[in-house]
Amino acid sequence: MLLENKVAVIYGGGGAVGGAVARAFAREGAQLFLAGRALMPLEAVAGDVSTAGSSVDVAQVDALDADAVERHAARVVAEAGRLDVSFNLIGYGETQGAPLLEMARERFVGPISTAMEAHFITATTAGRQMVEAGSGVILALTAQAARVPYVNTGGFGVTGAAIEGLCRQLAAELGPHGVRVACLRSGGSPDTPGVEEVWTRHAENAGVPKEDWWASMADKTALRRLPMLADVANAAVLLASDHATAITAEVTNVTCGELFD
């Protein structure tokens, strides 16, 4: 198992992507600590994980509350002995669906501010624990809009580009201490409820059926398909594992070839 004996914290572990990553990490032997603002979705994911025989802990933690994140990370280390992987997968709020010229400032800026604050808090908190231990992996998720501009995506692409920039700087600062920092850039998974909702809105704006919009997105890729949640989760497993010990300051392309890096 690729993550056997690894201790992983997943912020937003009750969401669609967080849950998929949690299940994949558990399958590969990781000891999980799921954190989020609401306990019910965390407990639902934890039920799946524990049924499969993996160790999992859930905690109500707001990723925007620095003190709460610090306390939780300290508890993880106290109980598990270390913190090997930190992955922030919280939601940032709605921003897509309208041209920038028609968008209120708050709707554009809100997700960017939330993402930057949350990633700074969770990544630097984990980083301090990992630097002391001399090892660890900090992961983040972005999307193809961070690299290629799309109309009517509001602050979504800007948010992703900012997350990637933060990760590169952290990688440069933490690398000498044995800590890796990397991103996964997804093409959007159609089996994610949030993606389905947003793409339905884009299809409506374009005046085409939802199915045609999805087909057009798949046709843009080299593989002629879209990355599913399982694809993203499996890529995260690899990046978190010791098979990726030479990978840091990197944005891994999980777009099925929509982007050619």
Buried (B, 14 or more C-beta within 10 A) or exposed (E): EBBEEBBBBBBBBBBBBBBBBBBBBBBBBBBBBBBBBEBEBBBEBBEBBBEEEBBBBBBEBBBBBBEBBBBBBBBBBEEBEBBBBBBBBBBBBBBBBBEEEEBEEEBBBBBBBBBBBBBBBBBBBBBBBBBEBEBBBBBBBBBBBBBEEEEBBBBBBBBBBBBBEBBBEBBEBBEEBEBBBBBBBBBBBBEBEBBBEBBBBBBEBEEEEBEEBBEEBBEBBEEEBBBBBEBBBBBBBBBBBEEBEEBBBBBBBBBBBBBEE
